[in-house]
Amino acid sequence: MLERLFKLQAQGTNVRTEVLAGFTTFMTMAYIVVVNPAILGETGMPIAAVAAATCLAAGLGSILMGLIANYPLALAPGMGLNAYFTYTVVKGMGVPWETALGCVFISGVAFLILTVAGIRQMIVAAIPRPLFSAVAAGVGLFIAFIGLKSAGVIVANPATAVALGDLTTPSAALALIGLVLIAALQAWRVKGAILIGILLAAVAGWLLGLSKFTPGAYSLSDLSATFFKMDVGAALHLQGGMGIALLEIIFVFLFVDLFDNVGTLVAVTKKAGLVEPDGTIPRLNRILTADSAATMIGAAAGTSTVCSYIESASGVTAGGRTGLTAVVVGILFLITLFFAPLVQAIPAAATAPALVLVGALMIGSLAEVDWADPTVAIPAFLTVITIPLTFSIANGLAFGITSYAVLKAVTGKLRKGDWLLVILAALFVIRFVYLAKG
């Protein structure tokens, strides 16, 4: 049955490898079960309900992705968009969280309409192939930076923005030891190297007292506080200043998630070797449909926008090639619905090495960029450097696409078929102006 559903042999994988990959992806993104409720809880939403909604949305979304699209892409409420939901929309603009959830639901419907109309597929197709490689590398730097930061190896510094942390602290030392361990296992081609490294580092973290475990219980009944509490009617209210503001909110949810998802999709599929020689991504419409449905499910359950997670790359590195990996992730999230506090027992220092290693492996895609051609090299570089420095895949794509279009235009190399690329570049310029005024 699994072979018929996921075509395992055709992708050169097996059930054991896919399950290990699913566990690996889950371990690197399980932090969302703790972090998302903490962020959304500041809006006044019940934390227990948000935790349950997070598990449900991630679980069902990942399973949908696996079954519909047969890709090793895991889904969960997106970081960044949850902060925008809380600090800009609810706390900054005074929008009730029920109305904000309505905006998220409407953006999910808009995603689906754009997918059915083929517009999202056209946007992916319009991205120049060299930028695919640049996005993959930029995302590699991004997740490596996240890993080093979460472990305390890199810290904030008012003078230089970032600086080297105290490597003698238990967290930083454990992360570095874990990195050496996972790298060695990977070099020895040990199956499940990343998962083994995470588990061993987690055990060491428990012994060092790095984990703050608070017993508690979550259940499906907790969902009742946020389940179907979204106020779509208020979100569709288009009268007065608040109506214009709500339109802006929906547009931001739509715009940011669209390009964050495109970047993640490009990076992970390229890492998995699932991109066709001509640069197209098979079953793209199914991927985008699953993503749209997951956002609507998340809003109905009571959480912010659900999107593809770049941590899926860790599962791909562990050998995941089919939707079975995503289904395993989804099942683990649904199980976590009842044991959410246990996720807190996995210290960040244990998962950080996995993110750093995956980041290192993703840099190799830069070899495919023609660095001798300035019209390609400069946009690729801007994409790579902007993603980690702005903490946004969407910003990296914005810099890359805009600079690519401008350089091709001024050198007379812009083709008639690049009309959508020019429109995207113009939209990105408008977005930058909007953000500057905001």
C-alpha distance (Angstrom), angle and dihedral (degrees) to the residues before:
residue distance angle dihedral
M1 . . .
L2 3.80 . .
E3 3.79 91.1 .
R4 3.79 90.8 51.2
L5 3.82 92.8 47.9
F6 3.80 100.6 42.6
K7 3.85 106.1 21.6
L8 3.82 91.0 -131.6
Q9 3.82 97.5 173.9
A10 3.79 92.7 49.6
Q11 3.82 88.8 57.7
G12 3.80 93.2 45.5
T13 3.80 95.4 -115.0
N14 3.81 140.6 107.4
V15 3.79 139.9 -147.8
R16 3.81 94.8 -94.1
T17 3.80 92.9 52.7
E18 3.80 92.9 46.2
V19 3.81 92.6 49.6
L20 3.81 91.3 49.2
A21 3.80 89.5 48.8
G22 3.81 90.5 50.1
F23 3.80 91.8 51.7
T24 3.82 89.8 47.7
T25 3.81 93.7 51.8
F26 3.79 91.2 45.8
M27 3.80 92.7 51.2
T28 3.81 92.2 52.5
M29 3.82 95.3 48.4
A30 3.82 101.9 32.4
Y31 3.80 88.7 98.8
I32 3.81 87.3 82.3
V33 3.83 89.4 74.3
V34 3.80 88.2 65.7
V35 3.81 102.0 29.9
N36 3.82 100.0 46.6
P37 3.82 95.6 55.2
A38 3.80 89.7 46.5
I39 3.82 91.3 55.3
L40 3.80 99.1 39.6
G41 3.81 90.3 41.8
E42 3.81 88.3 71.2
T43 3.81 88.5 69.4
G44 3.80 90.1 63.3
M45 3.80 94.1 -99.5
P46 3.83 112.8 142.0
I47 3.82 106.9 -98.0
A48 3.81 94.4 -144.3
A49 3.80 90.5 52.4
V50 3.81 92.5 48.5
A51 3.81 90.6 49.2
A52 3.79 90.0 52.7
A53 3.82 91.2 45.2
T54 3.81 90.7 49.4
C55 3.80 91.9 53.9
L56 3.80 92.6 45.0
A57 3.81 95.0 47.5
A58 3.81 93.2 45.6
G59 3.80 91.9 44.8
L60 3.79 98.4 48.1
G61 3.81 93.3 37.1
S62 3.82 93.6 53.1
I63 3.81 92.2 45.5
L64 3.81 90.3 50.2
M65 3.80 90.4 51.1
G66 3.80 91.2 50.4
L67 3.78 96.2 46.5
I68 3.80 99.9 38.0
A69 3.81 102.1 36.4
N70 3.85 103.2 18.3
Y71 3.80 92.9 -137.2
P72 3.84 128.9 134.8
L73 3.81 90.9 -120.9
A74 3.80 117.8 131.3
L75 3.80 121.6 -156.2
A76 3.80 133.0 -152.6
P77 3.84 139.5 145.0
G78 3.79 105.2 -58.3
M79 3.78 123.8 -112.8
G80 3.79 110.8 -126.8
L81 3.78 93.0 28.1
N82 3.81 89.5 62.8
A83 3.81 88.7 52.3
Y84 3.82 90.3 48.8
F85 3.82 88.8 49.3
T86 3.81 92.2 52.5
Y87 3.79 108.0 33.1
T88 3.82 102.3 30.1
V89 3.80 106.0 28.5
V90 3.81 104.7 31.5
K91 3.81 105.5 23.6
G92 3.81 98.3 26.2
M93 3.81 101.2 40.2
G94 3.79 97.7 26.7
V95 3.82 94.2 -123.6
P96 3.84 112.4 157.2
W97 3.80 111.5 -112.0
E98 3.79 90.2 -121.7
T99 3.82 89.8 59.0
A100 3.80 91.0 45.2
L101 3.81 89.2 54.7
G102 3.80 87.0 51.5
C103 3.81 88.7 56.0
V104 3.80 90.0 51.1
F105 3.81 90.6 51.3
I106 3.81 92.1 49.6
S107 3.81 90.5 49.8
G108 3.82 87.8 53.3
V109 3.80 90.2 52.9
A110 3.81 88.9 48.4
F111 3.82 89.2 51.3
L112 3.79 89.7 54.0
I113 3.81 93.4 47.9
L114 3.81 91.3 49.6
T115 3.81 89.4 48.7
V116 3.80 94.4 49.4
A117 3.81 89.1 46.8
G118 3.80 89.3 52.3
I119 3.81 93.7 -122.2
R120 3.82 96.1 122.0
Q121 3.81 89.6 49.5
M122 3.82 89.6 50.7
I123 3.81 90.4 52.5
V124 3.81 91.9 52.8
A125 3.82 90.1 47.2
A126 3.82 91.1 50.2
I127 3.81 93.8 59.7
P128 3.84 108.8 101.2
R129 3.82 113.0 -112.4
P130 3.85 94.5 -121.7
L131 3.80 88.7 59.0
F132 3.81 89.1 57.1
S133 3.81 88.1 64.4
A134 3.80 91.6 43.1
V135 3.80 92.6 51.1
A136 3.81 91.0 50.6
A137 3.80 91.0 51.6
G138 3.80 93.5 43.2
V139 3.78 90.7 51.2
G140 3.80 88.2 49.5
L141 3.80 90.1 56.8
F142 3.80 89.4 43.9
I143 3.79 96.9 55.6
A144 3.80 91.8 40.2
F145 3.80 88.6 54.0
I146 3.80 90.4 48.6
G147 3.80 89.6 51.9
L148 3.81 94.6 48.8
K149 3.79 91.3 45.7
S150 3.81 95.2 48.9
A151 3.81 90.4 51.3
G152 3.81 93.8 49.4
V153 3.80 93.9 -115.4
I154 3.81 87.7 119.3
V155 3.80 119.2 35.0
A156 3.80 137.8 -179.2
N157 3.79 117.7 -90.7
P158 3.82 124.0 -172.3
A159 3.80 92.3 -148.1
T160 3.81 100.9 44.7
A161 3.84 102.2 16.9
V162 3.80 90.9 -124.1
A163 3.79 134.7 27.1
L164 3.79 141.9 170.4
G165 3.78 112.5 -76.8
D166 3.79 128.4 -138.9
L167 3.80 102.5 -72.0
T168 3.80 91.4 -165.8
T169 3.80 92.6 68.6
P170 3.82 113.3 105.3
S171 3.81 92.6 -117.9
A172 3.81 96.5 51.8
A173 3.82 93.2 40.8
L174 3.80 91.7 49.7
A175 3.81 91.6 49.1
L176 3.81 92.6 51.2
I177 3.81 92.5 47.0
G178 3.80 89.2 47.6
L179 3.81 90.1 50.4
V180 3.82 91.7 53.7
L181 3.81 90.4 46.2
I182 3.81 95.3 50.0
A183 3.81 92.0 42.9
A184 3.81 90.4 51.7
L185 3.81 92.2 48.4
Q186 3.79 89.4 48.0
A187 3.81 91.3 49.6
W188 3.81 89.4 50.8
R189 3.83 86.9 50.6
V190 3.79 93.0 -123.4
K191 3.81 111.3 175.2
G192 3.80 111.0 -115.8
A193 3.82 91.7 15.1
I194 3.80 94.3 154.4
L195 3.81 94.6 47.3
I196 3.80 92.3 46.1
G197 3.80 90.1 49.9
I198 3.81 92.6 49.5
L199 3.81 92.8 49.5
L200 3.81 93.7 47.3
A201 3.80 91.3 47.1
A202 3.82 90.0 47.8
V203 3.80 90.9 53.8
A204 3.81 89.7 49.8
G205 3.81 89.1 48.2
W206 3.80 91.4 53.6
L207 3.80 90.6 50.4
L208 3.81 89.9 49.9
G209 3.80 91.6 49.0
L210 3.83 94.3 -118.0
S211 3.79 92.8 134.4
K212 3.79 120.0 83.7
F213 3.80 102.1 -158.1
T214 3.80 116.8 -172.7
P215 3.82 113.5 -175.9
G216 3.77 115.4 -132.4
A217 3.76 142.3 136.1
Y218 3.76 133.1 -117.0
S219 3.76 124.8 -173.8
L220 3.77 140.9 170.7
S221 3.79 89.1 -95.6
D222 3.81 89.1 68.2
L223 3.80 88.3 67.9
S224 3.80 91.2 70.8
A225 3.81 91.5 81.2
T226 3.83 92.5 62.8
F227 3.81 103.9 14.1
F228 3.83 109.4 123.2
K229 3.80 90.3 -14.7
M230 3.82 91.0 128.6
D231 3.79 113.0 122.5
V232 3.80 105.1 -143.0
G233 3.79 91.0 166.1
A234 3.80 92.5 61.1
A235 3.80 90.7 45.1
L236 3.80 89.4 55.1
H237 3.81 92.5 48.9
L238 3.80 101.8 116.6
Q239 3.80 102.0 180.0
G240 3.78 124.3 111.0
G241 3.79 131.0 -7.3
M242 3.78 93.9 -47.8
G243 3.80 89.5 58.7
I244 3.80 91.4 57.7
A245 3.81 89.6 46.3
L246 3.80 91.3 52.6
L247 3.80 90.2 51.6
E248 3.80 88.6 53.0
I249 3.82 90.4 49.7
I250 3.80 92.4 51.8
F251 3.81 90.3 47.2
V252 3.82 92.5 51.8
F253 3.82 92.0 48.9
L254 3.81 88.4 49.4
F255 3.80 97.8 43.5
V256 3.80 100.2 43.7
D257 3.79 95.1 42.5
L258 3.79 91.7 46.8
F259 3.79 94.7 57.3
D260 3.80 96.6 34.8
N261 3.81 87.3 54.5
V262 3.79 93.1 46.4
G263 3.81 90.2 51.7
T264 3.79 93.0 47.7
L265 3.79 91.8 45.3
V266 3.80 92.6 50.8
A267 3.81 93.8 46.1
V268 3.81 97.6 47.2
T269 3.80 97.7 41.5
K270 3.78 90.9 47.9
K271 3.80 91.0 49.5
A272 3.82 89.7 50.0
G273 3.79 92.3 49.5
L274 3.81 90.8 -120.0
V275 3.81 96.1 128.4
E276 3.80 116.7 102.6
P277 3.85 119.3 -119.2
D278 3.81 89.8 -103.9
G279 3.80 90.2 54.8
T280 3.79 97.8 -105.5
I281 3.79 121.8 134.9
P282 3.82 114.5 -132.7
R283 3.82 117.7 -126.2
L284 3.79 90.6 9.8
N285 3.81 92.7 154.1
R286 3.80 90.3 56.5
I287 3.80 91.8 50.8
L288 3.79 92.0 51.4
T289 3.81 92.3 44.4
A290 3.82 91.6 54.0
D291 3.80 89.7 47.9
S292 3.82 91.9 51.4
A293 3.80 92.7 48.6
A294 3.80 91.1 48.8
T295 3.81 91.7 55.5
M296 3.81 91.1 52.4
I297 3.82 91.1 47.2
G298 3.81 90.1 49.6
A299 3.80 93.1 50.7
A300 3.81 90.9 48.6
A301 3.81 91.3 49.3
G302 3.80 92.9 47.0
T303 3.80 112.8 -96.6
S304 3.79 139.6 105.5
T305 3.81 126.2 -95.8
V306 3.81 116.1 -37.1
C307 3.79 116.4 -142.6
S308 3.80 143.9 162.3
Y309 3.80 113.3 -72.9
I310 3.78 121.6 -131.5
E311 3.82 87.5 -147.9
S312 3.81 83.7 77.4
A313 3.80 83.9 83.7
S314 3.81 89.0 72.4
G315 3.80 90.0 60.1
V316 3.81 90.5 46.5
T317 3.79 89.2 52.2
A318 3.80 87.6 52.0
G319 3.81 89.4 56.3
G320 3.81 104.6 -88.1
R321 3.78 111.7 151.3
T322 3.81 107.2 153.1
G323 3.78 143.0 48.4
L324 3.81 90.0 -91.7
T325 3.81 87.3 79.4
A326 3.80 90.5 55.8
V327 3.81 92.0 45.5
V328 3.81 90.5 53.4
V329 3.81 89.5 51.1
G330 3.80 90.0 49.6
I331 3.81 93.3 50.1
L332 3.81 90.5 49.9
F333 3.81 90.7 52.2
L334 3.80 91.2 50.1
I335 3.81 89.6 50.5
T336 3.80 88.9 48.1
L337 3.81 87.3 57.7
F338 3.80 86.3 81.5
F339 3.81 97.2 36.2
A340 3.80 103.3 35.6
P341 3.83 95.0 139.9
L342 3.81 89.8 62.2
V343 3.80 89.4 69.7
Q344 3.80 87.6 68.0
A345 3.80 87.3 65.4
I346 3.82 90.3 71.2
P347 3.83 106.1 83.1
A348 3.80 118.6 -142.5
A349 3.79 89.0 -121.5
A350 3.81 88.7 65.4
T351 3.82 96.0 55.3
A352 3.82 96.6 35.6
P353 3.83 94.9 78.7
A354 3.80 90.7 55.1
L355 3.81 91.0 54.7
V356 3.81 91.9 48.2
L357 3.80 92.9 49.4
V358 3.80 93.2 47.6
G359 3.80 88.9 49.0
A360 3.79 90.5 53.1
L361 3.79 92.1 51.2
M362 3.82 92.7 49.6
I363 3.81 93.9 57.1
G364 3.80 89.8 75.0
S365 3.80 91.2 80.3
L366 3.81 89.2 75.8
A367 3.80 88.2 77.3
E368 3.81 86.8 74.9
V369 3.82 93.4 61.0
D370 3.81 118.0 98.2
W371 3.80 97.6 -127.3
A372 3.81 91.6 179.4
D373 3.82 91.1 68.2
P374 3.85 110.4 74.8
T375 3.82 92.0 -160.8
V376 3.81 87.8 61.7
A377 3.80 102.4 28.6
I378 3.81 97.3 53.4
P379 3.83 96.5 49.9
A380 3.81 89.5 44.4
F381 3.81 91.4 51.6
L382 3.81 92.8 46.9
T383 3.80 89.6 50.8
V384 3.80 93.0 49.6
I385 3.80 96.3 46.5
T386 3.82 98.2 39.8
I387 3.81 97.3 53.9
P388 3.83 96.5 64.4
L389 3.80 96.6 32.2
T390 3.82 94.3 53.2
F391 3.83 95.1 33.9
S392 3.80 88.9 -127.7
I393 3.79 133.4 108.2
A394 3.80 88.3 -165.2
N395 3.82 91.7 57.8
G396 3.80 90.9 50.1
L397 3.79 91.0 52.5
A398 3.80 89.5 46.5
F399 3.81 93.7 55.0
G400 3.79 92.5 42.5
I401 3.80 97.7 47.8
T402 3.82 94.6 41.8
S403 3.81 95.0 48.6
Y404 3.82 91.4 43.5
A405 3.82 91.9 53.3
V406 3.82 92.9 45.4
L407 3.82 94.8 48.2
K408 3.80 93.1 45.9
A409 3.82 89.5 49.1
V410 3.82 96.7 49.6
T411 3.81 92.0 46.2
G412 3.80 92.4 48.3
K413 3.80 93.6 -117.7
L414 3.79 96.8 117.1
R415 3.82 111.3 119.5
K416 3.80 129.4 -149.5
G417 3.79 89.0 -113.3
D418 3.81 90.2 61.1
W419 3.81 93.8 75.6
L420 3.81 93.5 112.5
L421 3.80 90.5 49.2
V422 3.82 89.0 56.0
I423 3.81 91.2 48.7
L424 3.81 90.7 50.3
A425 3.79 90.7 49.7
A426 3.81 90.3 51.1
L427 3.81 91.0 49.3
F428 3.79 90.2 50.9
V429 3.82 90.9 51.6
I430 3.81 89.2 51.2
R431 3.81 88.8 48.5
F432 3.82 91.7 52.8
V433 3.81 90.6 49.9
Y434 3.82 90.6 48.3
L435 3.82 92.0 50.0
A436 3.81 91.0 48.0
K437 3.81 92.0 52.8
G438 3.82 91.1 43.7
